[in-house]
Every structure is written in structure tokens, then in C-alpha cells.
Amino acid sequence: MKIAFYDAKPYDKVWFDALAPGYGFSIRYIEGRLTTENYVLADGCEAVCVFVNDRVSEQVIDLLYSIGVQAVLLRCTGYNNVDFRAAYKKLHIMRVPAYSPYAVAEYSCALLLSVNRKTHRAYSRTRDYNFSINGLMGTDLHGKIAGVVGTGKIGRIMAGILTGFGMEVIAYDPYPPADGSIRMVGLEELWRRSDVISLHCPLTPETTHIINKDSLAMMKNGVILINSSRGALVDTSSLIEAVMSRKVGGVGLDVYEEEDEYFFEDRSNDILEDEELVRLMSFPNVLVTSHQAFFTAEAMEAIARTTLQNLDLLRKNEFLENEICYRCGKEGICGRETKRENCF
């Protein structure tokens, strides 16, 4: 089977090139993102492999289906970029539900520590032989309250790390873990009580702009906000106002709601036209990184292996563990998990 691999970067090829021959797959790497213009490059391929910033719209799905593509392989966990209703009974959509939750949780913690203790600013200073520590004061995390939004694998690992710092951890999730390992609270209580808030939830209609003017107004003065999940969880304009008013004391963002045009690309010689992104990055207490929380050797290997296994199951006409469609969701309308049958 052949795979058209869109938005390919050099680091993607390391593990896919190493593992694909073992499955008998060949890969056609394409540098550009999947669009209605370059879909034709997948002609002759049974599957396309895409990342979080590829838009798998209804039009793209119909075009892929028309040239014989059978599956879309998401080499990521998030899937808000796919029109599942349009794909139903045309293309199988499979994702990587987990690769290294430790990678994302550990990176989120790194963002928190950097924002709190200003290590990114200290590095810039000492590179210029400026050894003053004025303006670099942080606070003890020990004894503070951390609010974790989302208690999937990443959120639970993050809660464990923060507990290890001696923080009191509270969490919110509409589907809380059954083991009672984390103290669950209502969302408004989490906003009001937390000194640190870390987001670890998927992007859905319910969570879009979960950080907004109203939720920010409930938070403590000087709260630190960390987001390594999806950019659109945060209303950027409201966040900028909260930073300007000193309501928010620090921000660590590995994602941004309008990141598609910039993240994963070298724009160092360009003038950025996104005024909100430029403004965010101008604040001394805001740290923005380029969607790299997942980026460890272990995670990249797991992503490649699971992506290829997904296609291998389709080839063998076996149950697709990681398939998702618009009828499944959390309600399990298809009943696929119980019946061990594919969506179509």
C-alpha cells in the first residue's frame, strides 16, 4: 500500500522511513499541507497521512475519495480539523490516541517553571553578559493551588507532577476519572481558586474559548496560565486584555488559535501580519513556543508505529481500534466498541 504523506518535515521521515518497510508500505512525501489543489498528488495511494494543521474538509474528502483514497491517517491525537460527517462511508479516519502523554505533561511543566522563574529571560540576558537578576523574581509553587482542566492521560500525569511539587491539585472534567485519584471541582471553583491553570482538554464546541473574558474575570490576580493543548481553547484578545491589566501574571503557550500560518515554519525573515500574536510575544511575562510539547524521540516513534499499524489493520480488514467517525463520539452511537465492528 502507498501513503501520501502531507506537510512532511525532516524529523517526520526518521521513524516512518525506518518502520514503513516492515509493513510493506511505501511513502510519498509531500512538503505542502493537504489542499484542494495538491490532493491529486495522492493519486495512486490508498491513504493520506496528515497533521494537525491540515484541513480535511468536505471538499478535500470528496476529492480524495474520487481518486481512490481509502483512509486518512492522522499522525496526531487531535481531530478538530476533520469533517467526519463528510467522511462517513467514504474514508476511514484513524488517529494516534496517545503517543507519549509524559512528553506533553513534562513540557507543560517546563513552560510553567520558565514563566514563573523567568529562565527564558535570564538566558537572553546572560547571552549578552547581563548578569542582573532584577525583574526575574518568581514565586514558590509549593503550597499553591494548581487547576488542571481535562483529566485524560496528559492531565493526570500533569496533576501527578504538580503534586510532587507540593501543590494542591484540583481538576475539572465532564468525564472525571472513576478512580477518584484527583480532586474534582466545578469549573467556576477551579477558576476562582487556582494560582496556576493548565489546559489539557480537546477542542470541541464546548471548550472553544473556554478561557474568555468571563472566566478570566473569575481568576485570581496574578494567575499563571499554561496551554499545550489547542490554541482555540483561549480567546486571544481577552487574554491580551488580562495581561495588560495585570490580571494574568504569566502565560505559557505552546499553541495559538491562529497558528496554522506560522507554527512549524521558519518565518524569521518575514514580517508577521498577525497583530495579536506579535503583541502576545511582546509581553515579558508571556512565553510562546511552536507546538513542540509532543516532540520527543519516544513520541515520534510511537506516532509512526501507531499510524502504520492503523493502516495495517485496514489492509487486513480487522477492527480499527483508532477509527473515529461522526456517529461514534463519547455516546458510542455506532456500538463499534461493543460489537468490535468498524464504522462501515
Backbone torsions as a table, in degrees:
resi	resn	phi	psi	omega
1	MET	NA	149.8	-178.2
2	LYS	-112.6	142.9	-179.9
3	ILE	-120.8	128.1	170.8
4	ALA	-91.8	114.5	-170.7
5	PHE	-104.7	103.3	-175.4
6	TYR	-88.6	156.9	179.2
7	ASP	55.5	43.4	-175.2
8	ALA	-75.5	134.6	175.0
9	LYS	-119.1	159.4	-178.9
10	PRO	-54.5	-38.3	-177.9
11	TYR	-71.4	-22.1	176.5
12	ASP	-66.6	-35.9	-171.0
13	LYS	-72.5	-22.3	-173.5
14	VAL	-56.2	-56.7	-175.5
15	TRP	-85.0	-32.8	178.3
16	PHE	-66.0	-40.3	176.8
17	ASP	-65.2	-34.4	-178.2
18	ALA	-73.5	-34.5	-171.5
19	LEU	-100.3	-29.2	-174.4
20	ALA	-58.5	-42.2	-179.5
21	PRO	-58.7	-32.0	179.7
22	GLY	-65.0	-22.5	177.1
23	TYR	-97.8	-5.0	-176.8
24	GLY	78.1	21.8	179.6
25	PHE	-98.2	147.7	170.4
26	SER	-116.3	147.4	-173.8
27	ILE	-120.9	132.4	174.4
28	ARG	-106.7	105.6	-176.7
29	TYR	-81.8	134.3	-179.6
30	ILE	-128.6	123.4	-174.4
31	GLU	-69.4	-36.3	-176.2
32	GLY	-76.6	161.0	174.8
33	ARG	-75.2	155.7	-178.7
34	LEU	-66.8	126.4	-180.0
35	THR	-141.2	174.8	176.3
36	THR	-70.9	-13.8	178.9
37	GLU	-88.9	-39.0	-174.5
38	ASN	-105.0	9.1	177.6
39	TYR	-57.4	-30.0	-175.4
40	VAL	-63.9	-18.0	177.0
41	LEU	-67.4	-12.7	176.9
42	ALA	-90.2	2.5	179.5
43	ASP	-59.1	130.7	-177.5
44	GLY	90.4	-3.1	179.1
45	CYS	-104.0	144.9	177.9
46	GLU	-84.0	-20.0	-177.1
47	ALA	-145.5	153.3	169.5
48	VAL	-116.5	145.0	178.8
49	CYS	-115.7	125.0	-174.8
50	VAL	-131.5	167.5	-178.6
51	PHE	-117.9	-173.5	-170.2
52	VAL	-63.7	-26.7	-175.8
53	ASN	-98.6	3.6	171.3
54	ASP	-81.3	130.7	-178.4
55	ARG	-95.6	107.2	-179.2
56	VAL	-95.1	78.7	-176.0
57	SER	-83.0	174.4	177.8
58	GLU	-59.0	-42.2	-179.6
59	GLN	-64.3	-43.2	178.7
60	VAL	-63.2	-42.5	-179.8
61	ILE	-60.5	-46.4	-179.9
62	ASP	-62.4	-38.9	179.7
63	LEU	-67.6	-42.7	178.0
64	LEU	-63.2	-42.9	-180.0
65	TYR	-61.9	-36.2	-177.6
66	SER	-67.9	-21.7	179.5
67	ILE	-104.2	11.5	172.0
68	GLY	93.3	9.4	176.1
69	VAL	-69.4	137.4	-176.5
70	GLN	-104.8	-24.6	-171.9
71	ALA	-148.0	148.9	169.8
72	VAL	-111.1	120.2	-180.0
73	LEU	-100.4	111.9	176.7
74	LEU	-87.5	114.9	177.8
75	ARG	-88.7	52.4	-176.8
76	CYS	-164.6	173.4	178.9
77	THR	-90.7	-44.7	-177.7
78	GLY	-68.0	149.5	-177.0
79	TYR	-143.2	22.3	178.4
80	ASN	-70.7	-6.7	-179.9
81	ASN	-92.3	8.8	-175.7
82	VAL	-118.6	135.1	174.1
83	ASP	-88.5	91.7	-174.6
84	PHE	-69.0	-33.3	179.5
85	ARG	-61.9	-41.7	179.6
86	ALA	-68.9	-29.1	-176.5
87	ALA	-81.5	-17.8	-173.6
88	TYR	-59.6	129.2	-179.2
89	LYS	68.0	12.0	175.0
90	LYS	-120.0	-59.9	-177.7
91	LEU	-123.9	136.2	172.0
92	HIS	-78.9	130.6	179.7
93	ILE	-110.1	118.4	-178.7
94	MET	-127.1	142.8	-176.4
95	ARG	-124.8	-179.2	173.0
96	VAL	-108.8	97.0	-172.5
97	PRO	-66.1	-26.8	178.2
98	ALA	-156.4	137.3	176.9
99	TYR	-125.0	-64.2	170.9
100	SER	-143.3	88.1	178.2
101	PRO	-59.8	-24.9	177.6
102	TYR	-64.8	-37.8	-179.2
103	ALA	-58.6	-47.7	-176.6
104	VAL	-70.6	-42.3	179.9
105	ALA	-64.6	-43.2	179.7
106	GLU	-64.5	-38.8	179.2
107	TYR	-68.3	-38.8	176.8
108	SER	-59.4	-39.4	177.0
109	CYS	-66.1	-38.2	177.5
110	ALA	-62.2	-40.3	176.3
111	LEU	-61.2	-45.4	179.7
112	LEU	-58.7	-48.8	-178.8
113	LEU	-63.5	-39.9	-179.3
114	SER	-66.6	-45.3	-179.6
115	VAL	-64.5	-42.4	-177.4
116	ASN	-68.9	-44.7	-174.4
117	ARG	-100.6	3.7	173.0
118	LYS	60.9	33.5	-176.6
119	THR	-66.8	-31.3	178.2
120	HIS	-66.5	-35.8	177.6
121	ARG	-74.7	-37.2	178.3
122	ALA	-63.1	-38.8	179.0
123	TYR	-61.8	-44.7	179.5
124	SER	-63.0	-38.9	-179.5
125	ARG	-64.8	-51.3	-174.7
126	THR	-67.8	-24.4	174.1
127	ARG	-63.1	-26.8	176.5
128	ASP	-99.4	16.0	179.8
129	TYR	61.9	28.1	173.8
130	ASN	-98.6	107.2	-174.7
131	PHE	-104.0	17.0	175.1
132	SER	-71.2	140.8	176.5
133	ILE	-105.5	7.2	178.4
134	ASN	-61.8	129.8	179.7
135	GLY	88.2	1.3	-177.0
136	LEU	-106.7	14.0	-177.4
137	MET	-70.2	135.2	174.9
138	GLY	-113.2	-160.1	177.0
139	THR	-132.5	157.7	172.9
140	ASP	-68.5	133.6	172.2
141	LEU	-81.3	-29.7	179.4
142	HIS	-57.0	128.1	178.5
143	GLY	89.5	-8.9	178.7
144	LYS	-86.2	170.7	-179.0
145	ILE	-106.0	127.9	177.7
146	ALA	-110.7	129.8	175.9
147	GLY	-105.4	122.6	-179.4
148	VAL	-109.4	120.2	-179.9
149	VAL	-100.3	108.3	-175.8
150	GLY	105.2	117.7	-175.8
151	THR	-119.2	41.6	167.0
152	GLY	-73.6	-162.8	-176.3
153	LYS	-58.7	-45.5	-178.0
154	ILE	-65.6	-46.3	-179.4
155	GLY	-60.9	-39.9	179.9
156	ARG	-68.4	-37.3	177.4
157	ILE	-67.0	-41.6	177.2
158	MET	-60.4	-42.1	178.2
159	ALA	-60.7	-39.5	178.5
160	GLY	-65.1	-40.4	178.7
161	ILE	-64.4	-44.9	-178.0
162	LEU	-67.7	-34.5	174.4
163	THR	-62.0	-38.1	177.6
164	GLY	-63.1	-25.3	175.5
165	PHE	-77.8	-6.0	-177.0
166	GLY	87.3	20.0	177.9
167	MET	-89.4	151.8	169.7
168	GLU	-84.7	122.5	-175.7
169	VAL	-106.5	128.5	170.7
170	ILE	-122.6	156.2	-174.1
171	ALA	-146.4	157.9	174.4
172	TYR	-131.0	137.0	173.7
173	ASP	-162.7	131.0	177.6
174	PRO	-65.4	-16.7	176.4
175	TYR	-124.4	74.9	-173.2
176	PRO	-67.6	154.0	177.1
177	PRO	-62.6	142.6	-174.7
178	ALA	-77.8	-16.5	-173.4
179	ASP	-82.3	-5.9	178.1
180	GLY	67.6	23.0	-175.7
181	SER	-76.1	-17.4	-178.5
182	ILE	-124.9	141.8	177.9
183	ARG	-76.7	114.8	-178.3
184	MET	-93.6	140.5	178.9
185	VAL	-137.3	169.7	173.9
186	GLY	-70.4	157.9	-175.8
187	LEU	-63.4	-40.7	-179.9
188	GLU	-64.9	-38.6	176.8
189	GLU	-64.0	-39.7	178.3
190	LEU	-61.8	-45.1	178.0
191	TRP	-58.1	-44.7	-173.2
192	ARG	-71.2	-36.5	-169.3
193	ARG	-94.2	-21.4	-167.8
194	SER	-80.2	137.6	170.1
195	ASP	-87.0	-28.6	177.2
196	VAL	-130.8	135.4	176.9
197	ILE	-125.6	125.9	-179.1
198	SER	-123.3	127.2	-174.7
199	LEU	-95.4	128.0	-179.8
200	HIS	-142.2	47.5	-177.7
201	CYS	-123.9	157.8	178.8
202	PRO	-74.4	164.3	176.2
203	LEU	-90.0	115.3	178.4
204	THR	-133.6	171.1	175.0
205	PRO	-55.8	-31.9	-178.9
206	GLU	-75.5	-29.5	-176.2
207	THR	-100.1	-7.9	177.6
208	THR	-58.9	126.5	-177.5
209	HIS	54.9	41.5	174.5
210	ILE	-63.3	-28.7	169.3
211	ILE	-94.5	108.6	-175.5
212	ASN	-142.0	-173.1	-177.5
213	LYS	-57.8	-42.5	-177.1
214	ASP	-70.5	-45.9	-178.8
215	SER	-67.5	-37.5	177.6
216	LEU	-63.1	-37.1	-179.8
217	ALA	-64.0	-27.5	179.9
218	MET	-78.1	-18.6	-170.9
219	MET	-77.4	160.7	175.7
220	LYS	-64.1	149.3	171.5
221	ASN	-65.7	131.9	179.3
222	GLY	87.2	10.3	-179.9
223	VAL	-59.7	147.1	174.9
224	ILE	-104.8	129.7	-177.3
225	LEU	-115.0	129.6	179.5
226	ILE	-122.7	131.2	177.1
227	ASN	-136.3	113.2	175.0
228	SER	-122.6	20.0	-175.5
229	SER	-101.0	-84.4	177.9
230	ARG	-136.6	139.1	-173.3
231	GLY	-61.2	-38.6	-174.9
232	ALA	-75.4	2.7	168.6
233	LEU	-65.7	-21.5	-175.6
234	VAL	-114.9	128.2	171.2
235	ASP	-78.7	106.4	-170.7
236	THR	-61.1	-43.2	-177.6
237	SER	-62.3	-39.0	177.7
238	SER	-67.8	-37.7	178.4
239	LEU	-64.4	-42.2	178.8
240	ILE	-60.1	-43.5	177.9
241	GLU	-61.1	-40.4	-179.0
242	ALA	-68.7	-34.7	175.7
243	VAL	-69.7	-43.1	-179.9
244	MET	-60.9	-37.1	-178.0
245	SER	-84.9	0.3	-178.3
246	ARG	70.5	11.8	175.2
247	LYS	-64.4	-43.4	177.7
248	VAL	-97.3	127.1	-176.4
249	GLY	-88.7	-21.6	-179.8
250	GLY	-166.8	149.3	-178.1
251	VAL	-138.3	132.9	171.7
252	GLY	-123.2	114.3	-176.8
253	LEU	-120.3	122.8	170.4
254	ASP	-102.3	-0.8	179.2
255	VAL	-139.2	160.4	-177.1
256	TYR	-149.7	140.2	-170.4
257	GLU	-65.8	-21.0	177.0
258	GLU	-117.4	41.3	-172.6
259	GLU	-77.5	-17.2	-170.0
260	ASP	-52.1	-37.8	-174.8
261	GLU	-75.2	-19.6	-169.0
262	TYR	-121.8	-44.8	-171.2
263	PHE	-67.1	143.9	-176.1
264	PHE	75.5	4.2	-179.8
265	GLU	-121.3	155.9	176.2
266	ASP	-90.0	107.5	179.0
267	ARG	-113.6	22.5	-173.4
268	SER	-66.0	-20.6	179.0
269	ASN	-102.9	7.6	-178.3
270	ASP	-103.2	159.5	168.1
271	ILE	-95.5	114.7	-177.1
272	LEU	-69.3	130.2	-178.4
273	GLU	-93.2	-9.2	178.4
274	ASP	-82.2	99.7	-174.2
275	GLU	-66.0	-33.6	-179.6
276	GLU	-69.2	-39.1	177.3
277	LEU	-65.0	-44.4	178.1
278	VAL	-60.0	-41.9	-179.1
279	ARG	-66.8	-43.6	177.8
280	LEU	-55.6	-45.9	-174.8
281	MET	-74.2	-9.6	178.0
282	SER	-83.2	-15.0	-177.8
283	PHE	-79.2	135.8	-179.6
284	PRO	-69.6	-20.4	-178.3
285	ASN	-102.6	16.6	177.2
286	VAL	-119.6	125.9	178.4
287	LEU	-116.1	120.5	179.6
288	VAL	-115.4	127.1	173.5
289	THR	-122.0	169.2	-163.9
290	SER	-100.7	62.1	173.7
291	HIS	52.7	53.5	-175.3
292	GLN	-116.3	9.6	-176.8
293	ALA	-59.7	-33.4	-178.2
294	PHE	-78.0	-10.1	-159.8
295	PHE	-85.7	78.4	171.1
296	THR	-126.1	161.5	179.6
297	ALA	-60.2	-40.8	-179.5
298	GLU	-64.0	-42.4	-179.3
299	ALA	-67.2	-41.8	-178.8
300	MET	-64.9	-38.0	176.4
301	GLU	-65.1	-44.3	-178.9
302	ALA	-64.2	-39.1	178.3
303	ILE	-61.7	-48.0	-179.7
304	ALA	-62.8	-45.5	-176.1
305	ARG	-64.3	-46.2	-178.6
306	THR	-67.3	-40.3	178.8
307	THR	-59.2	-45.0	179.8
308	LEU	-70.3	-36.8	176.4
309	GLN	-63.4	-37.1	178.4
310	ASN	-58.6	-46.2	179.8
311	LEU	-69.3	-35.1	179.3
312	ASP	-62.6	-38.5	177.5
313	LEU	-65.0	-38.3	177.6
314	LEU	-64.6	-43.2	179.5
315	ARG	-59.4	-37.5	-177.5
316	LYS	-86.6	2.4	-178.0
317	ASN	57.6	37.5	178.2
318	GLU	-100.9	173.3	-178.9
319	PHE	-64.3	129.3	-177.5
320	LEU	-90.5	94.6	-175.6
321	GLU	-54.9	-38.1	-170.4
322	ASN	-106.3	19.6	176.9
323	GLU	-77.4	145.4	174.2
324	ILE	-133.9	147.0	176.1
325	CYS	-148.3	170.5	-173.2
326	TYR	-69.4	-18.2	-179.6
327	ARG	-88.0	-16.0	-175.3
328	CYS	-78.7	-80.0	179.1
329	GLY	56.5	-165.3	-179.8
330	LYS	-76.1	-20.9	-178.9
331	GLU	-75.8	-20.9	179.4
332	GLY	64.7	43.4	-176.5
333	ILE	-58.7	-38.1	-178.3
334	CYS	-68.8	-26.8	-174.8
335	GLY	69.2	21.7	-173.8
336	ARG	-66.7	-35.0	-177.9
337	GLU	-66.8	-39.1	180.0
338	THR	-72.7	-44.9	-177.6
339	LYS	-80.7	-16.2	-174.4
340	ARG	57.1	44.0	177.8
341	GLU	-121.8	148.1	179.2
342	ASN	-75.0	162.7	-175.7
343	CYS	-61.7	-33.7	177.3
344	PHE	-160.9	NA	NA
